Amino acid sequence: MAKVAFIGLGVMGFPMAGHLAKAGHDIAVYNRTRAKAESWVAKHGGRWAGTPAEAAAGAELVFSCVGDDPDLRAVALGPDGSFQAMAKGAIHVDHTTASAAVARELAAEAEKRGFAFLDAPVSGGQSGAENGVLTVMVGGDAQAFARARAVISHFARAVTLMGPAGAGQLTKMVNQICVVGVVQGLAEGIDFGLRAGLDMKLVLEVISKGAATSWQMENRGQTMIDGKFDFGFATDWMRKDLGICLAEGAKNGASLPGTRMIEGFYREIQAMGGGRWDSSALIRRLRKA
Ligand SMILES: NC(=O)c1ccc[n+]([C@@H]2O[C@H](COP(=O)([O-])OP(=O)(O)OC[C@H]3O[C@@H](n4cnc5c(N)ncnc54)[C@H](OP(=O)(O)O)[C@@H]3O)[C@@H](O)[C@H]2O)c1
């Protein structure tokens, strides 16, 4: 069993760290809002640490799952950040959805300091984290990946090395570009069907057996019909992710016309007060008209 640390016990990090504790790893956790770390320790055992550095000291593997690039920089490079305390030969596995640029920057900084950094964003949402069946797309050093893989697998059903530092984040960008196109299509189809007076529950039952099927249709179709969005992957996070995709597209020449348009739709959802609504709330702006 490994000595591990987990930084960021949010919707995703809380259950992911829980799987590591259940597997018997010796774990220290840090969360900015202390109450969440205390409730995690009450539920799973392990140790609470007052700073990311304190959690990371002496750990073989340090996991993080925070919000965005600045948050990741703060918990890794800040004065109390994990990088200040990581042991030589240790590995930092970051599950935040962030830019490829910050992944490369932290991988280079880690190498200078004698340890490794893997960018390892996830797909599968809150239920995937709770059930330990996330898909993890990893960028970074192959040897570090080989050492970290078995531990990551406690909360994942697929853990794949995609290439050098940044390749995990680039893969996640492809994922998000594909997802929002599907969600917008589903929103338009459901809105159209409701306006046409169709029994949309029956429509989805039928068409989900054909070429239109998707994870979004199977897991979000009915809740979109019912107008339920108080769960899942927040619009604020999706908009953050699409901003990352568009910035990368501006660098690599991908024009992303649909993604750009849908990013604007998410901005409208935020203006409607839906920043914390699930990203399937794209249908809301169609239903209000
Ligand atoms: N939710 C999903 O379905 C999902 C799916 C795939 C990927 N993701 C990605 O996973 C990451 C986390 O998502 P989440 O849903 O778990 O978010 P969340 O519930 O908002 O949790 C964010 C965590 O990061 C911590 N944090 C944020 N900024 C920080 C800072 N500057 N310093 C220290 N700690 C900081 C928060 O601490 P506090 O408790 O103090 O706020 C909290 O523990 C995001 O990058 C998101 O895009 C989420």
The ligand as an SDF file (V2000), in Angstrom:
LIG
                    3D

 48 52  0  0  0  0  0  0  0  0999 V2000
  -18.0990   17.6030  -11.4860 N   0  0  0  0  0  0  0  0  0  0  0  0
  -17.9230   16.8830  -12.5860 C   0  0  0  0  0  0  0  0  0  0  0  0
  -18.8390   16.1850  -13.0630 O   0  0  0  0  0  0  0  0  0  0  0  0
  -16.5600   16.8770  -13.2810 C   0  0  0  0  0  0  0  0  0  0  0  0
  -16.3300   15.9300  -14.2840 C   0  0  0  0  0  0  0  0  0  0  0  0
  -15.1010   15.8990  -14.9240 C   0  0  0  0  0  0  0  0  0  0  0  0
  -14.1230   16.8260  -14.5750 C   0  0  0  0  0  0  0  0  0  0  0  0
  -14.3790   17.7530  -13.6030 N   0  0  0  0  0  0  0  0  0  0  0  0
  -13.3140   18.7030  -13.2860 C   0  0  0  0  0  0  0  0  0  0  0  0
  -12.7680   18.3510  -12.0260 O   0  0  0  0  0  0  0  0  0  0  0  0
  -12.3670   19.5340  -11.3410 C   0  0  0  0  0  0  0  0  0  0  0  0
  -13.0900   19.6100   -9.9920 C   0  0  0  0  0  0  0  0  0  0  0  0
  -14.4860   19.5980  -10.2190 O   0  0  0  0  0  0  0  0  0  0  0  0
  -15.5380   19.4400   -9.0020 P   0  0  0  0  0  0  0  0  0  0  0  0
  -16.8550   19.2390   -9.6530 O   0  0  0  0  0  0  0  0  0  0  0  0
  -15.0300   18.4750   -8.0200 O   0  0  0  0  0  0  0  0  0  0  0  0
  -15.4730   20.9240   -8.4240 O   0  0  0  0  0  0  0  0  0  0  0  0
  -15.8770   21.4530   -6.9600 P   0  0  0  0  0  0  0  0  0  0  0  0
  -16.9030   20.5810   -6.3380 O   0  0  0  0  0  0  0  0  0  0  0  0
  -16.1690   22.9060   -7.1180 O   0  0  0  0  0  0  0  0  0  0  0  0
  -14.5200   21.2710   -6.1210 O   0  0  0  0  0  0  0  0  0  0  0  0
  -13.3800   22.0430   -6.3970 C   0  0  0  0  0  0  0  0  0  0  0  0
  -12.3520   21.7270   -5.3430 C   0  0  0  0  0  0  0  0  0  0  0  0
  -11.1880   22.5160   -5.5890 O   0  0  0  0  0  0  0  0  0  0  0  0
  -10.8680   23.2870   -4.4260 C   0  0  0  0  0  0  0  0  0  0  0  0
  -10.2760   24.5550   -4.8500 N   0  0  0  0  0  0  0  0  0  0  0  0
  -10.7060   25.3700   -5.8490 C   0  0  0  0  0  0  0  0  0  0  0  0
   -9.8900   26.4240   -5.9660 N   0  0  0  0  0  0  0  0  0  0  0  0
   -8.9280   26.2790   -5.0320 C   0  0  0  0  0  0  0  0  0  0  0  0
   -7.7940   27.0520   -4.6590 C   0  0  0  0  0  0  0  0  0  0  0  0
   -7.4910   28.1840   -5.3120 N   0  0  0  0  0  0  0  0  0  0  0  0
   -7.0290   26.6110   -3.6410 N   0  0  0  0  0  0  0  0  0  0  0  0
   -7.3350   25.4610   -3.0000 C   0  0  0  0  0  0  0  0  0  0  0  0
   -8.3910   24.6850   -3.3030 N   0  0  0  0  0  0  0  0  0  0  0  0
   -9.1720   25.0870   -4.3120 C   0  0  0  0  0  0  0  0  0  0  0  0
  -12.2090   23.4750   -3.7320 C   0  0  0  0  0  0  0  0  0  0  0  0
  -12.0110   23.8180   -2.3670 O   0  0  0  0  0  0  0  0  0  0  0  0
  -13.2200   24.4270   -1.5010 P   0  0  0  0  0  0  0  0  0  0  0  0
  -13.9630   23.2440   -0.9480 O   0  0  0  0  0  0  0  0  0  0  0  0
  -12.5560   25.2280   -0.4530 O   0  0  0  0  0  0  0  0  0  0  0  0
  -14.0620   25.2690   -2.4380 O   0  0  0  0  0  0  0  0  0  0  0  0
  -12.8170   22.0780   -3.9240 C   0  0  0  0  0  0  0  0  0  0  0  0
  -12.2300   21.1540   -3.0490 O   0  0  0  0  0  0  0  0  0  0  0  0
  -12.6670   20.7190  -12.2680 C   0  0  0  0  0  0  0  0  0  0  0  0
  -11.5200   21.0370  -13.0040 O   0  0  0  0  0  0  0  0  0  0  0  0
  -13.7450   20.1580  -13.1680 C   0  0  0  0  0  0  0  0  0  0  0  0
  -13.7850   20.8080  -14.4310 O   0  0  0  0  0  0  0  0  0  0  0  0
  -15.5680   17.7900  -12.9440 C   0  0  0  0  0  0  0  0  0  0  0  0
  1  2  1  0
  2  3  2  0
  2  4  1  0
  4  5  1  0
  4 48  2  0
  5  6  2  0
  6  7  1  0
  7  8  2  0
  8  9  1  0
  8 48  1  0
  9 10  1  0
  9 46  1  0
 10 11  1  0
 11 12  1  0
 11 44  1  0
 12 13  1  0
 13 14  1  0
 14 15  2  0
 14 16  1  0
 14 17  1  0
 17 18  1  0
 18 19  2  0
 18 20  1  0
 18 21  1  0
 21 22  1  0
 22 23  1  0
 23 24  1  0
 23 42  1  0
 24 25  1  0
 25 26  1  0
 25 36  1  0
 26 27  1  0
 26 35  1  0
 27 28  2  0
 28 29  1  0
 29 30  1  0
 29 35  2  0
 30 31  1  0
 30 32  2  0
 32 33  1  0
 33 34  2  0
 34 35  1  0
 36 37  1  0
 36 42  1  0
 37 38  1  0
 38 39  2  0
 38 40  1  0
 38 41  1  0
 42 43  1  0
 44 45  1  0
 44 46  1  0
 46 47  1  0
M  CHG  2   8   1  16  -1
M  END
$$$$
